[in-house]
Structures are given as C-alpha cells and as structure tokens.
Amino acid sequence: MSVPTTGPTAQSLSAWLVERIGGYLHRPVEEIDPSVPLAEYGLDSVAALSLCGDIEEDFDLVVEPTVAWDYPTVEALTGHLLEEFAAGPGAA
C-alpha cells in the first residue's frame, strides 16, 4: 500500500492495521472488528512488537513497544497514530 505524502487517512490506516493484525493472528481481515481489544484476538507481545516495527518501517513513525496495549483496539490505535502524524516528524 502506498502512503500519501500528507499521511494516511483514518480509513486507510485502519485498513492497514487490520490487514497486518489479521496476518499476525492468521485470521481473515473480515474477522477483525476495529472496536474489539486486540488481546481478545490473541495478540501477543511478539506480534505487538512486530506491528510496531511495521509501523516504523512503513510510516517512518517511531512508536513505543507498548502502543498495542496503550491503545488496545484498531480504532484507538488508529486515532493515536493519526495524532502522531499530525504532530509531525520527531514528535513521537
């Protein structure tokens, strides 16, 4: 997925997160509800750290390794990441 230079939209970021999380949990994206805590799907620390690495690599945004627990749903994580993008480079 190509990321626009202005940053992702809530919809594109949420879809990206659902795709990644579905892949880590070996679940179809249709089964991932953005309002359900990721821990309920069985997201573990290894998958959470991998997700952080993907965020850093794909969006050039440094996030804390606890971000998946601090923002435990796709909706919450999307909102947090959008705030980080709005804050600008180096604000994370």
Buried (B, 14 or more C-beta within 10 A) or exposed (E): EEBEEEBBEEEBBBBBBBEBBBBBBEBEEEEBEBEBBBEEBEBEEEBBBBBBEBBEEEBEBEBEEEBBBEBBBBBBBBBBBBEBBEEEEEEB
